Structures are given as C-alpha cells and as structure tokens.
C-alpha cells in the first residue's frame, strides 16, 4: 500500500487556521464601529473620596495609649492651678494690707498699751526714770498715733497724754524743752505745756487721751469728756 499524504494534510490545516483568523477579524471589525471609538477609550468615573470628619481626624491623631481629659477634669485642673497661684498672692496682699492698718483700737472705751520706738510695751517705772521732768517723749498710742507721756516733778505720770499730731496739716509736733511748749516745724503752730493751741495756723488744740497704770504698763484710752483746757466738748470724738 502507498504512504499517507502527510504534506497535503498539513497544508489543509494551515488553510483552515487562516480562514478562522479571517472570520474572527471580520467579526471584531463589525463589532467595534457599533460601540463607537469614544466608548472604547472613555475613562472610568471614580466616586469622590470621602472626607473624614474633623472629630475623627482629631481622635485619629491621638494614639491609643494617650490620655485626653474630658471637660470636667479640665475644669478641676484649672481650679487647682488657679488656687495654687491665688494662695501666695492673697497671702502677700493680706500682709501688705495688715501693714497699712494702724495697730490698736481707740474707739469706744477700748484701751491700748503704749509702745515705745522698738514696739515694746511701755513700763511706767522705767519710762519715768528714762524721761524725768520736764522732758517728755513719744509713745505709740491710740489709732497708732504718736502721744506724749508727761512726767510730773514728783516722778509720776499725768493722767492724760497729748496727741502729737498737729491739727493743721498733721505734722508731728516736737516739744521745745527750753520754752516748755510744742512748736510745729511745718507752719509754726504753737501749743502750750498742756497742748492747748496758742498760735495758728492750727485751728484746734492737740487731742487728749487718758493714761492708766495697769499691772505696771502704761495704757491709753479715749478721752470723751469735756476738754479741761477749753471747757468744750472734745473735737476729736
């Protein structure tokens, strides 16, 4: 028998493949014009990216281990800080105000212990020995004003003290031992031995205060009765 025609079969197979390719190309060419060239290359529309909420960003920025106090805790923390800053300020302000307020009473029937220049209580016996007649010296008395204690010739204290504040403009009036009277260095007002005004421009006599010996200490109290120097009611009431 004769051998099979192998070469002829291969040529027939190649012809069939070419025919199938041609048919496939023709079908594709017929399909593309129907859809249109624009649709073939049109970009795909994308939905806009969602913008995260501001609160989400804020919270997202904080790590999982970070502590964020709420409003109540913040308020408490602010109050603690304010209190911590306010205590020293109030303490300093209180001390400043206390420094400005004159010590001692002076109203009603209250009495205060006289104090010397060092702030110590004035002891009657020591004061008399240190300031014999006719000299006199100042002590701190009612309302913090300077007062003269007057020593008698018999080495006892008069029962009244003289306020050293001039009734003109408030200068402290020194006692002139040579002339036995008070002479104001500011405007020349003069007062006699007992503090009665004898020369202007001061309009009034020097104020008085009672002097008492209480347990050896000199205690001053307000003078509310008639002024024995003028027989008038005291102007300093």
C-alpha positions as CSV (number, residue, x, y, z in Angstrom):
1,X,0.0,0.0,0.0
2,X,1.0,3.7,-0.6
3,X,2.1,6.0,2.4
4,X,-0.4,8.6,3.7
5,X,-0.3,12.1,2.2
6,X,1.1,13.9,5.3
7,X,2.1,17.1,3.5
8,X,-1.3,17.6,2.0
9,X,-2.9,17.3,5.4
10,X,-0.6,20.0,6.9
11,X,-1.5,22.4,4.1
12,X,-5.2,21.8,4.6
13,X,-4.8,22.5,8.4
14,X,-3.0,25.8,7.8
15,X,-5.6,26.9,5.3
16,X,-8.3,26.2,7.9
17,X,-6.5,28.3,10.6
18,X,-6.1,31.2,8.2
19,X,-9.8,31.1,7.4
20,X,-10.8,31.0,11.1
21,X,-8.5,34.1,11.8
22,X,-10.0,36.0,8.9
23,X,-13.5,35.3,10.2
24,X,-12.6,36.4,13.7
25,X,-11.1,39.6,12.5
26,X,-14.1,40.3,10.3
27,X,-16.4,39.8,13.4
28,X,-14.3,42.1,15.6
29,X,-14.3,44.8,12.9
30,X,-18.1,44.7,12.7
31,X,-18.4,44.9,16.5
32,X,-16.2,47.9,17.2
33,X,-17.9,50.5,15.0
34,X,-21.2,49.7,16.7
35,X,-19.9,50.6,20.1
36,X,-18.1,53.8,18.9
37,X,-14.5,54.8,19.3
38,X,-15.3,57.1,22.3
39,X,-16.7,54.4,24.4
40,X,-13.8,52.2,23.8
41,X,-11.4,54.7,25.4
42,X,-13.7,56.6,27.8
43,X,-12.2,56.8,31.3
44,X,-14.0,55.1,34.1
45,X,-15.6,57.7,36.5
46,X,-14.5,57.4,40.1
47,X,-16.5,58.4,43.2
48,X,-15.0,61.3,45.2
49,X,-13.1,60.2,48.2
50,X,-15.0,60.7,51.4
51,X,-13.6,63.5,53.6
52,X,-13.3,62.2,57.2
53,X,-15.0,64.1,59.9
54,X,-12.9,66.6,61.9
55,X,-13.5,64.8,65.1
56,X,-12.3,61.6,63.5
57,X,-9.1,63.2,62.4
58,X,-8.5,64.7,65.9
59,X,-9.2,61.4,67.6
60,X,-7.2,59.5,65.0
61,X,-4.2,61.7,65.7
62,X,-4.2,60.6,69.3
63,X,-2.5,57.3,70.0
64,X,-4.3,54.5,71.7
65,X,-2.3,55.0,74.8
66,X,-2.6,58.8,75.1
67,X,-4.9,60.3,77.8
68,X,-7.3,63.0,76.8
69,X,-9.1,64.6,79.9
70,X,-12.8,65.4,79.5
71,X,-14.2,68.9,80.2
72,X,-15.0,68.2,83.9
73,X,-11.4,67.1,84.6
74,X,-10.1,70.1,82.7
75,X,-12.2,72.4,84.9
76,X,-11.0,70.7,88.1
77,X,-7.4,71.0,86.9
78,X,-7.8,74.7,86.1
79,X,-9.3,75.4,89.5
80,X,-6.4,73.6,91.2
81,X,-3.9,75.7,89.2
82,X,-5.9,78.9,90.0
83,X,-6.0,78.1,93.7
84,X,-2.3,77.3,93.8
85,X,-1.5,80.7,92.2
86,X,-4.0,82.6,94.3
87,X,-2.9,81.5,97.8
88,X,0.5,83.3,97.7
89,X,-1.0,86.3,96.0
90,X,-3.6,86.6,98.8
91,X,-1.0,86.0,101.4
92,X,1.2,88.8,100.2
93,X,-1.8,91.1,99.7
94,X,-3.0,90.4,103.3
95,X,0.3,91.2,104.7
96,X,0.5,94.4,102.8
97,X,-3.0,95.5,104.0
98,X,-2.2,94.5,107.5
99,X,0.9,96.7,107.4
100,X,-1.1,99.7,106.3
101,X,-3.8,99.3,109.0
102,X,-2.7,101.1,112.1
103,X,-2.5,98.9,115.2
104,X,-4.6,99.4,118.2
105,X,-8.1,100.5,118.8
106,X,-9.1,103.9,120.0
107,X,-12.9,103.8,119.6
108,X,-15.5,103.4,122.4
109,X,-14.0,102.7,125.7
110,X,-11.2,100.4,124.4
111,X,-7.7,101.0,125.7
112,X,-4.3,100.1,124.2
113,X,-1.0,99.5,125.8
114,X,1.5,102.2,124.9
115,X,4.5,101.1,122.9
116,X,8.0,102.5,122.6
117,X,10.0,103.1,119.4
118,X,11.0,99.4,119.4
119,X,7.5,98.2,119.7
120,X,7.8,97.0,123.3
121,X,5.2,97.7,125.9
122,X,5.9,100.8,127.9
123,X,6.5,100.1,131.6
124,X,5.6,103.1,133.8
125,X,8.5,103.0,136.2
126,X,11.2,102.6,133.5
127,X,9.6,105.3,131.4
128,X,9.6,107.8,134.3
129,X,13.2,107.0,135.1
130,X,14.3,107.5,131.5
131,X,12.3,110.7,130.9
132,X,12.4,112.8,134.0
133,X,10.6,116.2,134.4
134,X,10.3,118.5,132.4
135,X,11.3,116.4,129.4
136,X,8.8,114.2,127.6
137,X,9.0,111.6,124.9
138,X,6.7,109.9,122.4
139,X,4.9,106.6,122.5
140,X,2.7,104.8,120.1
141,X,-0.9,105.1,121.4
142,X,-4.5,105.2,120.2
143,X,-5.0,104.6,116.4
144,X,-1.3,104.2,116.1
145,X,-0.8,108.0,116.6
146,X,2.2,109.4,118.5
147,X,1.4,110.5,122.0
148,X,3.4,112.4,124.7
149,X,3.6,110.9,128.1
150,X,4.1,113.7,130.7
151,X,6.2,113.1,133.8
152,X,5.4,115.2,136.9
153,X,8.0,116.7,139.3
154,X,7.1,114.0,141.9
155,X,8.1,111.3,139.4
156,X,4.6,110.2,138.5
157,X,2.7,110.3,135.2
158,X,0.0,112.8,134.5
159,X,-3.4,111.1,133.9
160,X,-3.5,112.3,130.4
161,X,-1.4,112.0,127.3
162,X,-1.1,114.6,124.4
163,X,-1.6,113.5,120.8
164,X,1.5,114.8,118.9
165,X,-0.3,115.2,115.5
166,X,-0.7,118.9,114.6
167,X,-4.3,119.9,114.0
168,X,-3.3,122.0,111.0
169,X,-1.9,119.5,108.4
170,X,-0.9,116.5,110.5
171,X,2.8,117.1,111.2
172,X,4.2,115.6,114.4
173,X,4.8,118.4,116.8
174,X,8.1,118.3,118.9
175,X,8.2,119.6,122.4
176,X,10.5,122.5,123.0
177,X,12.0,121.9,126.4
178,X,13.6,125.4,126.6
179,X,10.2,127.2,126.0
180,X,8.1,124.4,127.6
181,X,5.7,124.3,124.7
182,X,5.1,122.5,121.4
183,X,6.2,124.2,118.2
184,X,5.2,122.7,114.8
185,X,8.2,122.7,112.4
186,X,5.9,122.7,109.3
187,X,4.0,126.0,109.6
188,X,4.9,127.4,113.0
189,X,1.8,126.5,115.0
190,X,2.3,126.6,118.8
191,X,0.7,124.8,121.8
192,X,1.3,125.4,125.5
193,X,2.5,122.9,128.1
194,X,-0.8,121.0,128.1
195,X,-1.2,121.1,124.3
196,X,-3.7,124.0,124.0
197,X,-3.3,125.9,120.8
198,X,-1.8,129.4,121.4
199,X,-0.7,130.3,117.8
200,X,-2.0,129.4,114.4
201,X,-2.5,128.4,111.7
202,X,-3.6,125.3,113.7
203,X,-7.3,125.8,114.5
204,X,-7.6,123.4,117.4
205,X,-5.7,122.1,120.5
206,X,-3.9,118.8,120.5
207,X,-6.1,115.8,121.2
208,X,-6.0,114.1,124.7
209,X,-6.1,110.5,125.9
210,X,-6.4,109.0,129.3
211,X,-3.3,107.4,130.9
212,X,-3.6,104.5,133.4
213,X,-1.1,102.2,135.0
214,X,-2.3,98.6,134.5
215,X,0.0,96.0,136.0
216,X,2.9,98.3,135.6
217,X,2.1,99.0,132.0
218,X,1.0,102.4,130.6
219,X,-2.4,102.0,129.0
220,X,-4.1,104.8,126.9
221,X,-7.8,105.1,126.5
222,X,-10.0,107.6,124.6
223,X,-10.8,111.0,126.2
224,X,-14.6,111.5,125.8
225,X,-15.4,114.1,128.5
226,X,-15.0,117.9,128.4
227,X,-11.6,119.2,127.4
228,X,-10.3,120.8,130.7
229,X,-8.2,123.2,128.7
230,X,-11.1,124.8,126.8
231,X,-14.2,123.7,128.8
232,X,-15.6,122.4,125.5
233,X,-16.6,119.0,124.2
234,X,-13.6,117.2,122.6
235,X,-13.4,117.9,118.9
236,X,-11.7,114.5,118.3
237,X,-14.7,112.4,119.3
